[in-house]
Amino acid sequence: MNPWFVLPLASGLVCLGFGVLLLVRGGSAATSRSGGFLLLGGAWWGLFEALWTLAPDAGTALLLLRLSTPGWVFIGPLCLELLLAETPRGPEQLRRLRPLAWGTAATALACAWTTDWVHVGVEPVPWGWAWRVGPLYAPWYVFTVVTATTGILAALRRLRVTASPAEQRQRRWFLVAVSVPLILASASDALLPLFGVHVPRVGVASFAILGAVITASIRRFGWSVVAPGSLVGVIFDAMPEGVALVEPGGSIRVANPGLAALLSRPGARLMGTRVADFLPGLDLQVDSEIRECETELLRAGDTRLPVSVSTTPLRDKRGSHLGLVLVIRDLTEVVALRTRLLTSARLAAVGELAAGIAHEINNPLAYINANLRALRDQWLTVAGTWPSESGKAKILEVFEEGLDMLDESLEGVERTAAIVRDVRSFSHAGTGVRERIDPEFLIERALRMANPHLCSRARVVRESNVAVEIECVRRELEQVLLNLLINAAQALDGHGTIRVRMARRGEELEIAVADDGCGIDPDALDRIFDPFFTTKPVGEGTGLGLSISHEIVRRHGGRLEVSSERGRGSEFRLLLPVAAD
């Protein structure tokens, strides 16, 4: 038995392993497919070369030689495909060469199987059998070298000009990976036989070197320009967001380190964990392409983290459901910024009301002061007439007047305290906890706070015929209503009417604030909810009130709608889900 068969057999097995690895790691990347099939061709070639090395006669050796043709005849087209995939914006002339390369290789294969134009025959040599080439062998060899060399040069030019620093560091690896087979296989298996010189063949072994170089570059750099499909895994691991593939049953199949960091759990323990364990109440039903929501993530130690969750259904090419892709983003900083923005908007609303509040507080203080002075004089009168009998009637009269003044003063004090209490409560940041509330209570508080701003310019008419509750963050909806009332008052020309209407619309509650003021231009109507857009003069508005109100309502699962006609007034409708009974 000729021991030389071990080299092509071992090289073919190495090519098989590296080729399968490249196809599996590279996924659907074109470069991985081309490189993988190039190595699988080397495996086919090595298997049949090992067999023909052991062939007992020339006829069997020639048959096995021709059967090995698919493994090496497509080297040129596959190299070209590999390098075109690496240079997607390469020269147009190079792309036009693609069908010619495949056509030439297919023609050579057909001729090798049916004629003597590629291989005339074989002859014995110490390492097995050597072939005698036919007239078509030389043109095929030249064309293969030209296509492969042209592709290599184009790819190297692209790497030199447009590649990133990481790709630049792999240039020599890339050059070695494609040049070794081209030089070694070309010399020992193609060029020398053309001149009748036979040496031990190392073509298959050179393809094994190609696979080893590609695999080594993946191991060294974490990915490869020849097999960039593995870069997906690197990106997956590097993403700061938590990403997981969820099985239809709701268990995690694959998770990235970002999710392990968000949950404060080791990544190995996440496999098989149910999503409901850390995102209770999350709907994993597949009824739309992408679903997004904001919720809280349960971390180790029973701590909670505000997060945004996106779910996208994962399907195979036939449309069958495979599971969900779950993306979780940490909203800690966003929630903190949102809280500061809401607080700033509330303080801005308080600033709008400041002048009216000062006037409203000054009035009760004035008659409290006057009543107390009058009460003092009355008590002096009492002191001067007591205890004579003639002064009893006068004393009773003074006491009655004094009691009225005390009651009026106490009412003024309570009114002042209520105003201060409402403003302080409204301007406080709050906890953001939702509670069941009667919307009439919210409207009453908003009107009471806005009254100093409304009393001098608007008549408020209330309409309500419903008795429902809503779940909301009280201060946030108070802010929305107060903003709508102030805007309505500012839209009035001198004096007008503001109507506050509440009605039930199916499973929604509608709260409408309408005015008969100047209205909104049609051009501005589509932009009024945009941040920093305002129709007020410079210095009188920030353009954030309606934008923040729109966001608050959206987070409550509702909508904020508007209709307006220039010169006829505007109506803002706040629609919120009714709390379940």
Secondary structure, 3 states (H helix, E strand, C coil): CCHHHHHHHHHHHHHHHHHHHHHHHHCCCHHHHHHHHHHHHHHHHHHHHHHHHCCCCHHHHHHHHHHCHHHHHCHHHHHHHHHHHHCCCCCHHHHHHHHHHHHHHHHHHHHHHHCCCCEEEEEEECCEEEEEECCCHHHHHHHHHHHHHHHHHHHHHHHHHHCCHHHHCCHHHHHHHHHHHHHHHHHHHHHHHHCCCCCCCCHHHHHHHHHHHHHHHHHHHCCCCCCHHHHHHHHHHHCCCEEEEECCCCEEEEECHHHHHHHCCCHHHCCCCEHHHCCCCCCCCCCCCCEEEEEEEECCCCCEEEEEEEEEEEECCCCCEEEEEEEEEECHHHHHHHHHHHHHHHHHHHHHHHHHHHHHHHHHHHHHHHHHHHHHHHHHHHHHHCCCHHHHHHHHHHHHHHHHHHHHHHHHHHHHHHHHHHHHHHHCCCCCCCEEECHHHHHHHHHHHHHHHHCCCEEEEEEECCCCCEEECHHHHHHHHHHHHHHHHHHCCCCEEEEEEEEEECCEEEEEEEECCCCCCHHHHCCCCCCCCCCCCCCCCCCCHHHHHHHHHHHCCCEEEEEEECCCEEEEEEEEECCCC
